[in-house]
């Protein structure tokens, strides 16, 4: 029962909504940026194309049935759906609400509150706020909890420590976070639950989460580059830097080249790219220590040029074969350390290059690597 179970982050931005139509043009979805991306250097795999050009629409519940069927076939234990809530206003909620209403879909799941301002991140201009987060006070907290309770009480919802596991992207952004969580914990108990297992998604080495956070996810590869690039000195961060010296050196040199090229070649489409090593990143992941309050994280690949253009971060050298080699070792480590839940970036982050779904280049290669790794380590979660 305590074998590692793979939970994949899941993006619902694959259907049109009125807000995106207004901000980006009629019919905008995640596919819009994916389709128009061009290669930025020789050998750059862009645009990525789903297998059989399956540019699906998540407002169609049959798509989620298909996703869940192949996820289970290849050993994905559950999805972690991104949840968008802005002071009572919901965005991109239709796929998840459709999923909740269709009890025939046999798929475990949990929610991750993407508690940032809604910005123009879809084209890399994060500084322009479209909808600001408004956390409110107890009345707003109660309304949000009552909405979440519909999911927490679904028999498919993922629990940890006998409590529904609820992920929050950046808890530190909330000014009254501890007070809000205490309020929610009381409401959860009054609703017949034992509480809520509060988990932070976005943590980097040397930074302490708010006291009401029960667990941290080492969300990859962002955990790696944030941990190595933050200008915070401590003995622990120095040890971390030294233990990952190859990736740190790769990051420093790549940043230097990017800044130098950006100054010299302002019109060069690749002058501001940050290209890092897929192999070095994975080797660093495999060296991490996980205390009892950490959920390990990993990634299939990363290339956010569909969103960031020539300011992208790209991990070069990834493939299903390499992913299998590293992921199998990762699962072996997690099994040895009794890590029951591991998170992967991601099921369908097509515009960030982190997807397990089949594409025209690799077919089902990444999913096959997941299944083989789990079978090899004797932890495949389904009969």
N, C-alpha and C positions, 0 to 999 in steps of 0.2 A: 504493500500500500504506500510505502514511502519512497518508491522508485521515482526518479526524475520524470516529470510530466511537462511537456512542451506547450507553452501558451504563446500564441502569436499575436502581436499588436495588429489591429485591424482598422483601416481608414474607411469611413463611410462616404467620402467625397466623390462618389461615382454616380451621382444622379443630380439633375438640375434642381435648383431652389430659387425662389424669387429674388432673394438677396444677391446671389451670385449672378443672376441674369442682369440685375441692375448695375452691379459693380464691374462685371467683366464682359458682359454681352450675352445675348440669348443663347441658352443651352450650355453654358460653361460647366464643365466637370473636371476632375483630375485628368481625364484623357486629353483635354484640350492642350495642356502644356506638354504632355507626353508625346503626342502626335507631331508637334511642330519642332521638336528638338533636333538639332543637327550635330554631327560629330565636330569636336573642337580640336582634335589632333588625329594623326594617323593611328588607326587601330582602335579608336574610341567607338564603342558599341552604342550608337544612337542613330535613330530613335529605337527604343525598345518596343517590341511589338508582341502583344499577347498571342498565344498559340491560336491558329485559325482566325486571327484578327478578331478575337473575342472581346470587343470593347463593350463590355456589359453595362447594364443600367441597374443599379442596386434598388431602384424602386420596384423592380420585378422580383417577387419573393422566390421565384424559381431559381434565380441566380444564387441566392443564399442557400437554397437547398443543394444546388450543385457544389458550391464551395464547401459546405459542411460534409458532403459525401466524400469528396476527395481528401479533405483534411483528415477525416477519420481513417480513410484507407491507408494514408501514409504516416499516421501516428501523431497528428497534431491533437493534443488533448483538449485544447480550448482556444477561443478567441478572446482577446481583450479589446473590446470595442471602444473607440474614442467617443466621448460624450461631451457635448457642447451646451453649456448652460450659462446664460448671461442675465442674472437677476430675474429669472423666470422666463426669459426668451430662449427658446431652443433653436439650434441650427443642426441640419443634417441628421435629424432624429428619425426620419421615416424608415430607413432600412432596419434600424435597431428595434423600433416599435413594431414593425412588421414581423421581425424575428420573434419578439416576445409573444406576439399574438398567435404564432404558428407553433403549437406544441408538438407537431409531428417532426420538427427538425431536431434530430438527436445530436446536439452539440453543446458541450459545456462552454460557459462564457463568463466574463466579468466585465466591469466598466472601468474606464480611465477618464477622469474629468480633465479635459484639456483647458485648464483654468488660466489661460493667457488672454490678453486682448485679441480680438479678431483683427488682423492686419492684412496688408497686401503681400503676405508671405508667398502667395502662389506665383508671384512674379519677382520675388526677391526683394521687395521694398517694404521691409517690416516696420519702418518708422511711421507709416501712415495708418492710423487707427480707424477702422471701420465701425467696430462695436467694442466699447470698453467694458471690461469686467466690472461688475458692481456686486460686491459680496453681500451687502446689506447687513441686517441685524437679525434677531431671532425669528421674526415673522418670515423673512426671506429664507432663512436656514430651514425652518419647518416645512415650507413649501417645497424646497429642493429635496429634503429628506423623504417626504411623502411620495414624490415622483420616483426616487430611487428605490423605495420600498417595494414597488411593483416588480422590480428586477430582483432584488434581494430574496424575495419569497418564491421566485420561480425555481422549480426543482433542478433546473440545469445550471443554476448559478454556482460559481466556484467559491468554496469556503476554505478558510485557513484558520487553524485554532478554533474550529467550530463556529467561525464567524464569517459573514460574507466579506470577500476580499475586494476592497475598493481602492483603486489606484488614483492618485492625484499627481498631475504632471509636475507642478512646482508649488509645493505647500508654502514655501517661504514668501511667496507673493502676497499671501493673505495677511492683513494686519491683525485680525482677531482669530487666527487659525486655531489655537489651542482652545479658546472659548467655544468656537463653533463645533469642534470635534467633541468636546465634553457634552455639549447640548445634543449632538447627534447620537452619541453613545447612550445617553439617557433615553432618547426617543426610541432607539433600537431595542433596548431592554423592555421598555413599555410596550413595544410591538411584538414581543415574544421571542426576540433574538437574544443572543448572548453578548451582543455588541457588534462592532464593525472592525475588521482588520485593516487598518489604515496603512497604505503603502505609498511611498514616494517613488515616482518614476525617474526623475532627473536629478541624480546626485553625482557629485564628483569627489574624488579622493581628498580627504582633509577637511571637508565641509560637513558640519553637523546639521541634521534635519531637525525641525521643531520637535519638542518633546512628545507631542501627541502622535507622532509617526511611529508605527510599530515596526515597519520594515522598509528597506530601501531596495530598489532594483538597480543593478549596475547596467543601465541602458546603453547598449553598444551600437556603433563605435563612439558615440558622443562622450561617454564616460572616459574613454581613453584620451581623446584629444583635449577635453576640458581639464582633466587631471594634470596633463603634461604642460598645458599652456597657461594655467593660472599663475599669476605673480604672487603666490602666497608661500612664504617660507615656513617650514617646520621640519622637525626631524623625520616625521612620518612621511611627509611629501618628498623630502630629499631621498629617503630610502626607496620610495615608489619610483622616483625619477631614475635612480641608479639601476633598479631592477628591470627597468624598461628602457635602458639606455639606447638600444638600437632604434626603437620607434621614436624616442625623444630626439635623437640626432636626425632622423628622417624628417621629423616635423620642423625642427629648427632650420635645416638646410632648405626644405621646401618653402617655408615662410620667407626666408631670405631671397630665394629665387623669385618667388611671386612678387615681393615688394620691388625688387630690382627691375624685373620685367615690366611691372606696372608703370614704373616711372619712365622707362625708356621707350616702351611700345604701347602707348595709350590706345592705339587703334587695333592692336593685336587681340583677336578674340580669345586667345588662350593665355594672355599675359597675366591674368589675376587668378588663374586656377591654382588650387592646392592639391597636388597629387601625392598620395601616401601609399605605402605598401600594404596590401591585403595580408600578405604572409606575416609581416612584422606585427600587424595589429592582432592577428589571431594568436601569435606566439605570446604576445603580452596578455591577452585574455586568459590563456592557459596557465599563466604564472600567478594570477590573482589569488589572494586569500579571501575567503568569504566567512565572515563571522555569522553567528546564529541569527542575526537580524537582517541578513542580506539575501535577496533572491538573485542568483547569477543571471547574467544576460549575455547574449551573443547576437551576431548578425549574419545574414546571408551574403549581402553585398551592400555597397553604398556608392551612389553617384547622383547627386542632387542637381545636376546641370539642367534638367527640365524646369526646375524652379529658380535656380540661381544664375543660370547662364554662365558667363565667363568668370563669375565669382564662386563657382562651385567648389566643393570638396569631393574628390574622387579617390576611392581606394582601388588601385590598379593591381591586376593579377589574379582576380577572383575567378573561380570556375566551380561547377558542381563537384569535380573530382577533388579539388583542394578543400572545398567546404566539407565533403564527407570525411576527409582525413582529419581535419581539425575538429569538426563537430562530434565525431566519434570519441575523440580524446576528451572533449569537453564533457560529454555525457558520462564517460567513465569517471572523471574527476567528481562530477556532481553526485553520482551514485555512491562513491566512496565517502563523500562528506555528508551523506544523507540529506541532500538538497531535493526536496519533494517537488518544487516548482521552479522551472527555468523559463525565462522570457526571451523571445527572439524578435528582432526587428527584420522583417515583418511579414505578414501574410500578403499584403497588397499595396505597399508603399512604392508604386510604380514611378512616381516622380522623384523619389529619393534613391531609386535603384535597389531598394530593400524589399524584395518580393519573393515568395515561394511559389506563387501560381505559375503554371506553365507558360513559357514564351516560345517565340518562333525560333530562337537560337538554341536553347537548351532543353526544350520540351519539358518533361517532368523531372529533369535532372536534379534540381534542388530538393524536391519532395522525395525523390527516390533516395537521395543521400540521407534525409531525415529518417526514413523508414529503415534503411540498412543499418544506420548507426544505432537505432533503438533495438533492432533485432540482435545485432552483434553483441550488445551489452545486456541482453536479456531483460529489457525494460519496455518492450512494446506494450502500450497501455490497453490495447483492445484484443479480444480473442480472435 
